[in-house]
Amino acid sequence: TRIDRAAQMAKQFHPVWERALKRYTDAKFDQDRYDVNALMDFRHVESKRAQLFYQTPEVQLVPTDPDHPDVPFEQLLPLRQKVLNHRLGANGTNAKRAVHETLFDAIATSGFMILKIGYENRIVNVMTTQQQVVDNEVVKLEVEVPVPVWERCFLSRVSPKRLLIPIEFHGGEFDSAAWLGIKGRMPLAQAKQQPGWRLPDSFEGGATKDETTFDHGTTDQGETDPMVEYTEVWYRASVFDSTVVHPDLFRCLILVEGVDGPVKHVDSPYQSLDEMGRLTDDSMLGSPIHVGTLRDLSDSAYVPSDLVVGEQLVNELNKFRTQQVRGRARRQPLVVFDTNTLDQETIRKLENNQGPVGLPAGSLAAGVDKLM
């Protein structure tokens, strides 16, 4: 019920987002009805995005306890800093690309900058030989060992149309929300490979239209491969489970359309507790779904983008320019002449577009209704 109410709230903002994106991208030309797009939206978005992110940043590491005698910070920090910046670069998580994408969302469409951060892998069980000491004798045993054959740390942009925000949440500090969710869809074969997902063997997916992304005015071309529509929710465990004490402990809940019950429901794999019940130093703080805005709006989680706020002004300018062009087309002069009395010199002037062109004497004798 919470997810459905959040989805209904978000859908109220989708039409204005779609209109803003259309004004940015619309470059259609109609010969019979000429509409002018002054490209005011395009210029604003590209110039502001360049101003907000004009330089590729580098992470600078600073020791929290520089006076610690047992840690050689001067040797460790430069190496760790170099490795960290490399992994954030184009050959790693490509953080710069993700920021560029979310800046466009914040300025042009929704006002949100949405990123999901995390780690994923694929594990294959491999048989290997290990030596163990049994009764003072070395014995070789065949054991099955899980080996990660693929892994990545990711920092990925999330489409604003996929975001779910609790309707009771107001403000811009999204990490303090009780939960955040994202909708998505993926091919059935890919869903069956997701770690920890428990899909029924009889589940066949569906082929409904994708409503979680901007379609840019295109129409559905028919059925696709079987798809799985899911909702991924990260929530504060203490809000919904009275046995949890730590308020910053998160859990992950994944629901699939057409499947009763969750296909995955686990504690956050990015967090762990020590023996005292506190988060360990390597635990992620906050939700893996990171939401940001460029401005605040009093008591509202939905902040309008630049293009949404400026819609009226842009429409006025486009309409004014369109009326100017159409007015000039309607005021073009018309040349009327009598084809029966034209001589070659007059015809030559008309063909060469030389004017004004005088009508030969007697050409109006037949009457205006005979003129072409």
Buried (B, 14 or more C-beta within 10 A) or exposed (E): EBBEEBBEBBEEBBEBBBBBBBBBBBEEEEEEEEBBBBBBBBEBBBEBBEEEEEEEEEEEBEEEEEEEEEEEBEEEBEEEBEEBBEEBBEEBBBBBBBBBBBBBBBBBBBBBBBBBBBEEEEEEEEEEEEEEEEEEEEEEEEEEEEEEEEEEEBBBBBBBBBBBBBBEBBEBEBEEBEBBBBBBBBBBEEBBEBEEBEBEEEBEBBEEEEBBEBEEEEEEEEEBEBBBBBBBBBBBBBEEEEEBEBEBBBBBBBBBBEBEEBBBBEBBBBBBBEEEEEBEEEBBEBBBBBBBBBEEBEEEBBBBBBBBBBBEEBEEBBEEBBEEEBEEEEEEEEEEBBEEBBEEEBEEBBEEEEEEBEBEEEBEEEEEEEBE
